[in-house]
Amino acid sequence: MPPEPTRDEVARDFRERPIEVEREVRELVGQCLWDVFSDTDSREVVAPDGRVLDLGSFRASGGFLAEILNRQLGTDHYGYLDFYMGTIWVAQRADLTPVYRMIFARLRSRQLDWIDHFPRLYAIDPRPLQEALDQDDEPDWLNHSPSEVLAQEEEQPEHDRELAEFRESLDEGYREAIEEALLAALPPAAHP
């Protein structure tokens, strides 16, 4: 491997390139659209008839946006990676509020709704899955141990109580987070 270039070598070889405004806007709009339609852990775009509009998986969404742009431009310039993960790499470098305003105005003009669900954590009980994974093809009576069965039965109520307490703790944290969010001031980008 060749050695990394020095700062002086990079500065010597650097050439200022003109800003390609049309290309940058096209790519920012695509990345913001990915954010709106694809970052769907807690958000969804809903049609007037109640259907949730979805572009597919993270990768498929990036591919869909790339395909649309390539078709409009008559090129094969873009791939799914150009839009994959949306604005994660540019959001800290630019104020994207005007792009999102334009997107949401167009969604609204088509009577589409964007719903943001407050994120929530749930606790599952993995015991049934663990029991299913532990099962083997041997008959139950072959390796039956009454003392093991008794020990497991004695653990169940304690485990159930701990799981219930944990679930209540998550629910309480969720309620508190909603209350806090309702009382907090909206960020500047959220104002119309």
Rosetta constraint file for C-alpha pairs under 8 A:
AtomPair CA 5 CA 9 HARMONIC 5.97 0.50
AtomPair CA 5 CA 10 HARMONIC 6.49 0.50
AtomPair CA 6 CA 10 HARMONIC 6.34 0.50
AtomPair CA 7 CA 11 HARMONIC 6.10 0.50
AtomPair CA 8 CA 12 HARMONIC 5.99 0.50
AtomPair CA 9 CA 13 HARMONIC 6.23 0.50
AtomPair CA 10 CA 14 HARMONIC 5.94 0.50
AtomPair CA 20 CA 24 HARMONIC 6.16 0.50
AtomPair CA 21 CA 25 HARMONIC 6.05 0.50
AtomPair CA 22 CA 26 HARMONIC 6.07 0.50
AtomPair CA 23 CA 27 HARMONIC 6.17 0.50
AtomPair CA 24 CA 28 HARMONIC 6.05 0.50
AtomPair CA 25 CA 29 HARMONIC 6.02 0.50
AtomPair CA 26 CA 30 HARMONIC 6.27 0.50
AtomPair CA 27 CA 31 HARMONIC 6.12 0.50
AtomPair CA 27 CA 82 HARMONIC 7.73 0.50
AtomPair CA 27 CA 83 HARMONIC 7.65 0.50
AtomPair CA 28 CA 32 HARMONIC 6.03 0.50
AtomPair CA 28 CA 87 HARMONIC 7.49 0.50
AtomPair CA 28 CA 99 HARMONIC 7.62 0.50
AtomPair CA 29 CA 33 HARMONIC 6.02 0.50
AtomPair CA 29 CA 99 HARMONIC 6.35 0.50
AtomPair CA 30 CA 34 HARMONIC 6.24 0.50
AtomPair CA 30 CA 65 HARMONIC 6.35 0.50
AtomPair CA 30 CA 83 HARMONIC 6.35 0.50
AtomPair CA 30 CA 86 HARMONIC 7.67 0.50
AtomPair CA 31 CA 35 HARMONIC 6.43 0.50
AtomPair CA 31 CA 82 HARMONIC 7.90 0.50
AtomPair CA 31 CA 83 HARMONIC 5.05 0.50
AtomPair CA 31 CA 84 HARMONIC 7.62 0.50
AtomPair CA 31 CA 85 HARMONIC 7.65 0.50
AtomPair CA 31 CA 86 HARMONIC 4.14 0.50
AtomPair CA 31 CA 87 HARMONIC 5.31 0.50
AtomPair CA 32 CA 36 HARMONIC 6.30 0.50
AtomPair CA 32 CA 86 HARMONIC 5.95 0.50
AtomPair CA 32 CA 87 HARMONIC 6.15 0.50
AtomPair CA 32 CA 99 HARMONIC 7.24 0.50
AtomPair CA 32 CA 100 HARMONIC 6.80 0.50
AtomPair CA 33 CA 37 HARMONIC 6.03 0.50
AtomPair CA 33 CA 38 HARMONIC 7.86 0.50
AtomPair CA 33 CA 86 HARMONIC 7.53 0.50
AtomPair CA 33 CA 103 HARMONIC 7.46 0.50
AtomPair CA 34 CA 38 HARMONIC 5.16 0.50
AtomPair CA 34 CA 39 HARMONIC 6.96 0.50
AtomPair CA 34 CA 61 HARMONIC 6.64 0.50
AtomPair CA 34 CA 62 HARMONIC 6.83 0.50
AtomPair CA 34 CA 65 HARMONIC 7.74 0.50
AtomPair CA 34 CA 83 HARMONIC 6.59 0.50
AtomPair CA 34 CA 84 HARMONIC 7.35 0.50
AtomPair CA 34 CA 85 HARMONIC 7.22 0.50
AtomPair CA 34 CA 86 HARMONIC 5.08 0.50
AtomPair CA 35 CA 39 HARMONIC 5.16 0.50
AtomPair CA 35 CA 85 HARMONIC 7.41 0.50
AtomPair CA 35 CA 86 HARMONIC 5.20 0.50
AtomPair CA 35 CA 87 HARMONIC 6.92 0.50
AtomPair CA 36 CA 40 HARMONIC 7.91 0.50
AtomPair CA 36 CA 43 HARMONIC 7.65 0.50
AtomPair CA 36 CA 44 HARMONIC 7.68 0.50
AtomPair CA 36 CA 45 HARMONIC 7.63 0.50
AtomPair CA 37 CA 43 HARMONIC 7.92 0.50
AtomPair CA 37 CA 44 HARMONIC 6.67 0.50
AtomPair CA 37 CA 45 HARMONIC 6.52 0.50
AtomPair CA 37 CA 53 HARMONIC 7.50 0.50
AtomPair CA 37 CA 54 HARMONIC 6.18 0.50
AtomPair CA 37 CA 55 HARMONIC 6.55 0.50
AtomPair CA 38 CA 54 HARMONIC 6.96 0.50
AtomPair CA 38 CA 55 HARMONIC 6.51 0.50
AtomPair CA 38 CA 56 HARMONIC 7.23 0.50
AtomPair CA 38 CA 57 HARMONIC 7.14 0.50
AtomPair CA 38 CA 58 HARMONIC 6.06 0.50
AtomPair CA 38 CA 61 HARMONIC 6.39 0.50
AtomPair CA 39 CA 43 HARMONIC 6.96 0.50
AtomPair CA 39 CA 58 HARMONIC 7.50 0.50
AtomPair CA 39 CA 85 HARMONIC 7.90 0.50
AtomPair CA 40 CA 44 HARMONIC 5.95 0.50
AtomPair CA 41 CA 119 HARMONIC 7.91 0.50
AtomPair CA 42 CA 116 HARMONIC 5.83 0.50
AtomPair CA 42 CA 117 HARMONIC 4.89 0.50
AtomPair CA 42 CA 118 HARMONIC 6.60 0.50
AtomPair CA 42 CA 119 HARMONIC 5.99 0.50
AtomPair CA 43 CA 114 HARMONIC 7.09 0.50
AtomPair CA 43 CA 115 HARMONIC 5.52 0.50
AtomPair CA 43 CA 116 HARMONIC 4.44 0.50
AtomPair CA 43 CA 117 HARMONIC 5.91 0.50
AtomPair CA 44 CA 52 HARMONIC 6.46 0.50
AtomPair CA 44 CA 53 HARMONIC 7.20 0.50
AtomPair CA 44 CA 54 HARMONIC 7.73 0.50
AtomPair CA 44 CA 114 HARMONIC 5.71 0.50
AtomPair CA 44 CA 115 HARMONIC 5.34 0.50
AtomPair CA 44 CA 116 HARMONIC 6.73 0.50
AtomPair CA 45 CA 52 HARMONIC 5.75 0.50
AtomPair CA 45 CA 53 HARMONIC 5.44 0.50
AtomPair CA 45 CA 54 HARMONIC 7.43 0.50
AtomPair CA 45 CA 112 HARMONIC 6.70 0.50
AtomPair CA 45 CA 113 HARMONIC 5.61 0.50
AtomPair CA 45 CA 114 HARMONIC 4.47 0.50
AtomPair CA 45 CA 115 HARMONIC 6.38 0.50
AtomPair CA 46 CA 50 HARMONIC 5.79 0.50
AtomPair CA 46 CA 51 HARMONIC 5.61 0.50
AtomPair CA 46 CA 52 HARMONIC 4.51 0.50
AtomPair CA 46 CA 53 HARMONIC 5.83 0.50
AtomPair CA 46 CA 112 HARMONIC 5.66 0.50
AtomPair CA 46 CA 113 HARMONIC 5.05 0.50
AtomPair CA 46 CA 114 HARMONIC 6.19 0.50
AtomPair CA 46 CA 115 HARMONIC 7.45 0.50
AtomPair CA 47 CA 51 HARMONIC 5.25 0.50
AtomPair CA 47 CA 52 HARMONIC 6.33 0.50
AtomPair CA 47 CA 53 HARMONIC 6.77 0.50
AtomPair CA 47 CA 111 HARMONIC 7.04 0.50
AtomPair CA 47 CA 112 HARMONIC 4.90 0.50
AtomPair CA 47 CA 113 HARMONIC 6.57 0.50
AtomPair CA 48 CA 111 HARMONIC 6.09 0.50
AtomPair CA 48 CA 112 HARMONIC 6.02 0.50
AtomPair CA 48 CA 113 HARMONIC 7.62 0.50
AtomPair CA 55 CA 60 HARMONIC 6.84 0.50
AtomPair CA 55 CA 61 HARMONIC 4.91 0.50
AtomPair CA 55 CA 64 HARMONIC 7.13 0.50
AtomPair CA 56 CA 60 HARMONIC 5.33 0.50
AtomPair CA 56 CA 61 HARMONIC 5.44 0.50
AtomPair CA 57 CA 61 HARMONIC 5.90 0.50
AtomPair CA 58 CA 62 HARMONIC 6.43 0.50
AtomPair CA 58 CA 84 HARMONIC 6.32 0.50
AtomPair CA 58 CA 85 HARMONIC 6.97 0.50
AtomPair CA 59 CA 63 HARMONIC 6.20 0.50
AtomPair CA 59 CA 80 HARMONIC 6.27 0.50
AtomPair CA 59 CA 81 HARMONIC 7.69 0.50
AtomPair CA 59 CA 84 HARMONIC 6.02 0.50
AtomPair CA 60 CA 64 HARMONIC 6.01 0.50
AtomPair CA 60 CA 80 HARMONIC 7.29 0.50
AtomPair CA 61 CA 65 HARMONIC 6.27 0.50
AtomPair CA 61 CA 80 HARMONIC 7.53 0.50
AtomPair CA 61 CA 83 HARMONIC 7.96 0.50
AtomPair CA 61 CA 84 HARMONIC 7.38 0.50
AtomPair CA 62 CA 66 HARMONIC 6.15 0.50
AtomPair CA 62 CA 79 HARMONIC 7.43 0.50
AtomPair CA 62 CA 80 HARMONIC 4.17 0.50
AtomPair CA 62 CA 81 HARMONIC 6.45 0.50
AtomPair CA 62 CA 82 HARMONIC 7.05 0.50
AtomPair CA 62 CA 83 HARMONIC 4.74 0.50
AtomPair CA 62 CA 84 HARMONIC 4.78 0.50
AtomPair CA 62 CA 85 HARMONIC 7.92 0.50
AtomPair CA 63 CA 67 HARMONIC 6.00 0.50
AtomPair CA 63 CA 79 HARMONIC 6.11 0.50
AtomPair CA 63 CA 80 HARMONIC 3.94 0.50
AtomPair CA 63 CA 81 HARMONIC 7.67 0.50
AtomPair CA 63 CA 83 HARMONIC 7.72 0.50
AtomPair CA 64 CA 68 HARMONIC 6.25 0.50
AtomPair CA 64 CA 80 HARMONIC 7.41 0.50
AtomPair CA 65 CA 69 HARMONIC 6.32 0.50
AtomPair CA 65 CA 80 HARMONIC 7.42 0.50
AtomPair CA 65 CA 83 HARMONIC 7.10 0.50
AtomPair CA 66 CA 70 HARMONIC 6.02 0.50
AtomPair CA 66 CA 78 HARMONIC 5.07 0.50
AtomPair CA 66 CA 79 HARMONIC 5.31 0.50
AtomPair CA 66 CA 80 HARMONIC 5.76 0.50
AtomPair CA 66 CA 82 HARMONIC 7.27 0.50
AtomPair CA 66 CA 83 HARMONIC 7.21 0.50
AtomPair CA 67 CA 71 HARMONIC 6.04 0.50
AtomPair CA 67 CA 78 HARMONIC 7.35 0.50
AtomPair CA 67 CA 79 HARMONIC 7.51 0.50
AtomPair CA 68 CA 72 HARMONIC 6.23 0.50
AtomPair CA 69 CA 73 HARMONIC 6.04 0.50
AtomPair CA 69 CA 78 HARMONIC 7.34 0.50
AtomPair CA 70 CA 74 HARMONIC 5.64 0.50
AtomPair CA 70 CA 75 HARMONIC 4.98 0.50
AtomPair CA 70 CA 76 HARMONIC 5.35 0.50
AtomPair CA 70 CA 77 HARMONIC 6.38 0.50
AtomPair CA 70 CA 78 HARMONIC 6.30 0.50
AtomPair CA 71 CA 75 HARMONIC 6.71 0.50
AtomPair CA 78 CA 82 HARMONIC 6.28 0.50
AtomPair CA 79 CA 83 HARMONIC 7.79 0.50
AtomPair CA 80 CA 84 HARMONIC 5.86 0.50
AtomPair CA 83 CA 87 HARMONIC 7.94 0.50
AtomPair CA 87 CA 91 HARMONIC 5.30 0.50
AtomPair CA 90 CA 94 HARMONIC 6.49 0.50
AtomPair CA 91 CA 95 HARMONIC 6.99 0.50
AtomPair CA 91 CA 96 HARMONIC 6.87 0.50
AtomPair CA 96 CA 100 HARMONIC 6.39 0.50
AtomPair CA 97 CA 101 HARMONIC 6.02 0.50
AtomPair CA 97 CA 189 HARMONIC 5.76 0.50
AtomPair CA 98 CA 102 HARMONIC 6.21 0.50
AtomPair CA 99 CA 103 HARMONIC 6.29 0.50
AtomPair CA 100 CA 104 HARMONIC 6.02 0.50
AtomPair CA 101 CA 105 HARMONIC 5.96 0.50
AtomPair CA 102 CA 106 HARMONIC 6.25 0.50
AtomPair CA 103 CA 107 HARMONIC 6.20 0.50
AtomPair CA 104 CA 108 HARMONIC 6.00 0.50
AtomPair CA 105 CA 109 HARMONIC 6.12 0.50
AtomPair CA 106 CA 110 HARMONIC 6.39 0.50
AtomPair CA 107 CA 111 HARMONIC 6.37 0.50
AtomPair CA 107 CA 112 HARMONIC 5.04 0.50
AtomPair CA 107 CA 113 HARMONIC 6.86 0.50
AtomPair CA 108 CA 112 HARMONIC 5.39 0.50
AtomPair CA 108 CA 113 HARMONIC 6.65 0.50
AtomPair CA 118 CA 178 HARMONIC 7.40 0.50
AtomPair CA 120 CA 174 HARMONIC 6.33 0.50
AtomPair CA 121 CA 170 HARMONIC 6.63 0.50
AtomPair CA 121 CA 174 HARMONIC 7.86 0.50
AtomPair CA 122 CA 167 HARMONIC 6.96 0.50
AtomPair CA 122 CA 170 HARMONIC 6.97 0.50
AtomPair CA 123 CA 163 HARMONIC 7.66 0.50
AtomPair CA 123 CA 166 HARMONIC 7.44 0.50
AtomPair CA 123 CA 167 HARMONIC 6.00 0.50
AtomPair CA 123 CA 170 HARMONIC 7.98 0.50
AtomPair CA 125 CA 163 HARMONIC 7.47 0.50
AtomPair CA 126 CA 130 HARMONIC 6.09 0.50
AtomPair CA 127 CA 131 HARMONIC 6.02 0.50
AtomPair CA 128 CA 132 HARMONIC 6.22 0.50
AtomPair CA 129 CA 133 HARMONIC 6.18 0.50
AtomPair CA 130 CA 134 HARMONIC 6.04 0.50
AtomPair CA 131 CA 135 HARMONIC 6.27 0.50
AtomPair CA 138 CA 142 HARMONIC 6.84 0.50
AtomPair CA 140 CA 144 HARMONIC 6.26 0.50
AtomPair CA 145 CA 149 HARMONIC 6.40 0.50
AtomPair CA 146 CA 150 HARMONIC 6.10 0.50
AtomPair CA 147 CA 151 HARMONIC 6.13 0.50
AtomPair CA 148 CA 152 HARMONIC 6.18 0.50
AtomPair CA 149 CA 153 HARMONIC 6.18 0.50
AtomPair CA 150 CA 154 HARMONIC 6.21 0.50
AtomPair CA 151 CA 155 HARMONIC 6.36 0.50
AtomPair CA 152 CA 156 HARMONIC 6.36 0.50
AtomPair CA 153 CA 157 HARMONIC 7.71 0.50
AtomPair CA 154 CA 158 HARMONIC 7.70 0.50
AtomPair CA 155 CA 159 HARMONIC 6.17 0.50
AtomPair CA 156 CA 160 HARMONIC 6.02 0.50
AtomPair CA 157 CA 161 HARMONIC 6.10 0.50
AtomPair CA 158 CA 162 HARMONIC 6.22 0.50
AtomPair CA 159 CA 163 HARMONIC 6.09 0.50
AtomPair CA 160 CA 164 HARMONIC 6.12 0.50
AtomPair CA 161 CA 165 HARMONIC 6.19 0.50
AtomPair CA 162 CA 166 HARMONIC 6.13 0.50
AtomPair CA 163 CA 167 HARMONIC 6.12 0.50
AtomPair CA 164 CA 168 HARMONIC 6.16 0.50
AtomPair CA 165 CA 169 HARMONIC 6.14 0.50
AtomPair CA 166 CA 170 HARMONIC 6.27 0.50
AtomPair CA 167 CA 171 HARMONIC 6.20 0.50
AtomPair CA 168 CA 172 HARMONIC 6.07 0.50
AtomPair CA 169 CA 173 HARMONIC 6.18 0.50
AtomPair CA 170 CA 174 HARMONIC 6.14 0.50
AtomPair CA 171 CA 175 HARMONIC 6.24 0.50
AtomPair CA 172 CA 176 HARMONIC 6.16 0.50
AtomPair CA 173 CA 177 HARMONIC 6.05 0.50
AtomPair CA 174 CA 178 HARMONIC 6.29 0.50
AtomPair CA 175 CA 179 HARMONIC 6.28 0.50
AtomPair CA 176 CA 180 HARMONIC 6.12 0.50
AtomPair CA 177 CA 181 HARMONIC 6.06 0.50
AtomPair CA 178 CA 182 HARMONIC 6.11 0.50
AtomPair CA 179 CA 183 HARMONIC 6.39 0.50
AtomPair CA 180 CA 184 HARMONIC 6.17 0.50
AtomPair CA 186 CA 190 HARMONIC 6.07 0.50
AtomPair CA 186 CA 191 HARMONIC 7.12 0.50
AtomPair CA 187 CA 191 HARMONIC 7.33 0.50
